[in-house]
Amino acid sequence: MNHSVSGEPLPKLVRPVAVFDAGIGSYAAVAAIRRLLPEQDILYFADRASFPYGGKDRAELLAILRRTLGYLDGFAPAAILVASNAPSITVLDDLADVSAAPLFGVRPPIAAALDHAGSRQVAVLGVRSMVESPELRAYAEAQAGSRAGQVRLVDASPLVELVESGAFLFAPDRTQAEVDAFLEALDARHPGIAAFTLSSTHLPWLRGFIERARPGRRLFDPLEDALAAIVPHAVPGGGETLALVTEDERYSAADFRRMLDRLGVALPLHTVRP
């Protein structure tokens, strides 16, 4: 039986869908799965001790994901969702044999965004380390084909920080002002943008801010394709959600609890050490 850091036995789940990331962003996936599959048990793992995934190199991501997938396998999951773009794009294809469960990730839906954009441009918003990576560049070129010139890989680290810091919850006026300024600068550099791909699981939390700043501009969420792939693996349970978190001296479980509270998420939170 799995235990928390305090030695408390963790509740048992029925073949849960396991969802993990290094921050608050992955809770959007948990909430979406709950809406879509109300009877599905869910294991929500926030690996705060490894934050940020986007700042890790390939070797570090492989080590983190191998450790995490091995730990999550102990819960006999029906499927596992890596709810982070960085490992999904850079290392996920190398990890198919690590877990006994089907493994899914989130990747920016660039082809769908281009279909919508027509002859105009698409902005792929992600953290700096991701948009500068050869892996994302290769993925974007494969998705775009002959239309690669219409794709702009944009460093949206300031927007991601608005989520990770909790500013989007605690300081909405400042958040709106910073989103407005970011998009104004982006449009000045690339005036032909017709659509965004929210290529970070953090950015859907800013959907309302972005839509207020740019009403009518289409936002493509990579989570939608991942959810469609998970549905066939669903196993009805009790509709329970088990929330686990790691912590270190930078990011405490208590801070994470406060962020969940501000989102109105009343889940018991168990601190673990995989």
Stockholm file with secondary structure:
# STOCKHOLM 1.0

chainA/1-274         MNHSVSGEPLPKLVRPVAVFDAGIGSYAAVAAIRRLLPEQDILYFADRASFPYGGKDRAELLAILRRTLGYLDGFAPAAILVASNAPSITVLDDLADVSAAPLFGVRPPIAAALDHAGSRQVAVLGVRSMVESPELRAYAEAQAGSRAGQVRLVDASPLVELVESGAFLFAPDRTQAEVDAFLEALDARHPGIAAFTLSSTHLPWLRGFIERARPGRRLFDPLEDALAAIVPHAVPGGGETLALVTEDERYSAADFRRMLDRLGVALPLHTVRP
#=GR chainA/1-274 SS CCBCTTSCBCCCCSSCEEEEESSGGGHHHHHHHHHHCTTBCEEEEEEGGGCCGGGSCHHHHHHHHHHHHHHHHTTCCSEEEECCHHHHHHTGGGCTTTCSSCEEECCCCHHHHHHHHTTSEEEEEECHHHHTSHHHHHHHHHHHGGGGGGEEEEECHHHHHHHHTSHHHHCHHHHHHHHHHHHHHHHHHCTTEEEEEECSTTGGGGHHHHHHHSTTCEEECTHHHHHHHHGGGCCBCCCCEEEEEECCSSSCHHHHHHHHHHTTCCCCEEECCC
#=GC SS_cons         CCBCTTSCBCCCCSSCEEEEESSGGGHHHHHHHHHHCTTBCEEEEEEGGGCCGGGSCHHHHHHHHHHHHHHHHTTCCSEEEECCHHHHHHTGGGCTTTCSSCEEECCCCHHHHHHHHTTSEEEEEECHHHHTSHHHHHHHHHHHGGGGGGEEEEECHHHHHHHHTSHHHHCHHHHHHHHHHHHHHHHHHCTTEEEEEECSTTGGGGHHHHHHHSTTCEEECTHHHHHHHHGGGCCBCCCCEEEEEECCSSSCHHHHHHHHHHTTCCCCEEECCC
//
